[in-house]
Amino acid sequence: GLWKIARKRVYTPDQVYSALPYIAGRYITLVMRVEEAKKSGSRWLLYERKSRCQLVIYDNNEHLLGAKDFIVGRKIRAIGKITASYNGAEMIISDTSQIEIEVKAKSRVSKRAVRVL
């Protein structure tokens, strides 16, 4: 279904923002390095610095954050629907199956990703 199609549409945050008028409302895969996680009102925002594309986790799904310090600095793959907002592009994360975190081995990056939580 939609997830299979979304896995084929891989974008970086910059690509999402530049193509936003064409991909808003579509399901995609977003690959990014989470450089900051900050609380804003009733939600958490995960994003790369200087990017206009962010992942959103609402307080009622705060368990999806896991250990915030574990996520920050890691490369992730998130699958979901892109929407336009006044800050740029957003993808709401509401289930653990939507996000995968790259796990580093001692000196090299593991080739397989694991789901958070």
Secondary structure as the mmCIF struct_conf table of DSSP 4:
data_model
#
loop_
_struct_conf.conf_type_id
_struct_conf.id
_struct_conf.beg_label_comp_id
_struct_conf.beg_label_asym_id
_struct_conf.beg_label_seq_id
_struct_conf.end_label_comp_id
_struct_conf.end_label_asym_id
_struct_conf.end_label_seq_id
HELX_RH_AL_P HELX_RH_AL_P1 LEU A 2 LYS A 8
STRN STRN1 VAL A 10 TYR A 11
HELX_RH_AL_P HELX_RH_AL_P2 PRO A 13 SER A 18
TURN_TY1_P TURN_TY1_P1 ALA A 19 ALA A 19
HELX_RH_AL_P HELX_RH_AL_P3 LEU A 20 ILE A 23
TURN_TY1_P TURN_TY1_P2 ALA A 24 GLY A 25
BEND BEND1 ARG A 26 ARG A 26
STRN STRN2 TYR A 27 ARG A 33
STRN STRN3 GLU A 36 SER A 40
TURN_TY1_P TURN_TY1_P3 GLY A 41 SER A 42
STRN STRN4 ARG A 43 TYR A 47
TURN_TY1_P TURN_TY1_P4 ARG A 49 LYS A 50
BEND BEND2 ARG A 52 ARG A 52
STRN STRN5 CYS A 53 TYR A 58
HELX_RH_3T_P HELX_RH_3T_P1 ASP A 59 LEU A 65
BEND BEND3 ALA A 67 ALA A 67
HELX_RH_AL_P HELX_RH_AL_P4 LYS A 68 ILE A 71
TURN_TY1_P TURN_TY1_P5 VAL A 72 GLY A 73
STRN STRN6 LYS A 75 SER A 85
TURN_TY1_P TURN_TY1_P6 TYR A 86 ASN A 87
STRN STRN7 GLY A 88 ILE A 92
BEND BEND4 ASP A 95 ASP A 95
HELX_RH_3T_P HELX_RH_3T_P2 THR A 96 GLN A 98
STRN STRN8 ILE A 99 LYS A 104
BEND BEND5 LYS A 106 ARG A 108
STRN STRN9 VAL A 109 ARG A 115
#
